[in-house]
Amino acid sequence: MSSAGERPTFHEIRALGAWLYEQQNFPQEYIQALLGHADEKMTKHYQEGHGDKTIDYVEVSAELAF
């Protein structure tokens, strides 16, 4: 993965997309077809590693005045 402050590569974004489809319970065959993979092992490889890190969120207020 890219380090902090760097833009993600095309392949990192593509792998994230595959992982997001998996999280939404799309069939593995569907994801494999989207990525154009002939082998399911390659699709699984792209989906590994996403979601491993915990991100702490801080609730903020926009305080917009209209």
N, C-alpha and C positions, 0 to 999 in steps of 0.2 A: 504494500500500500504506500501511497505517497506520504511524505512526512508533512507535519503541520506547516501551513502556509503555502504549500504547493497545490496546484490544481490536480485533480484526479485524472488519470489517463483514461483513454477511451475504453480500454479493457477493464479497468476498475469499475467504471460506470456500468458497463455491460454485465459484469459479474454481479454487481449490486442489483441490477434489474432482474437477473435470474433468481437471486435470493429472495427479492420482494415477491415475485410471482409464486415462489415456493411457499412463502409465509401466508399467502392468500389462498393456499390449497389448490392451485392450478395443477392439473396432471403433469407428471414428469415428462410424458411424451409431448405435451403441448410446449413446455419450456424448451425441450430439446429441439423441437421444430423451429421455434422462434430464433434460437441461437444458431441453427443450421448445423448442428452436430450429428454425425452419423453414429456416434457411440455415446451411450448413456453415461459412461465413466467420465467423459470429458465435461458433460453438463454438470455432474455432481462436483467435479473439481472446481468449477467456476463458482458454485454455490457455497463452498466451504469458507469458513472464517468470518463471514458477515454475522453481526449480532453477538460476537464474542465479548465485545467491550461494553461496559456499563457507562452510560453517560448521565451525569447529574444535571438536572434541569433546574433552573431558578425561575420561579413565577414572577413575571414583571407586568406592569401596567403601562398601556400606551398613553393614557391620559390625553386623548385627542379631544379638542374642543371644536365643535361645529357651529 
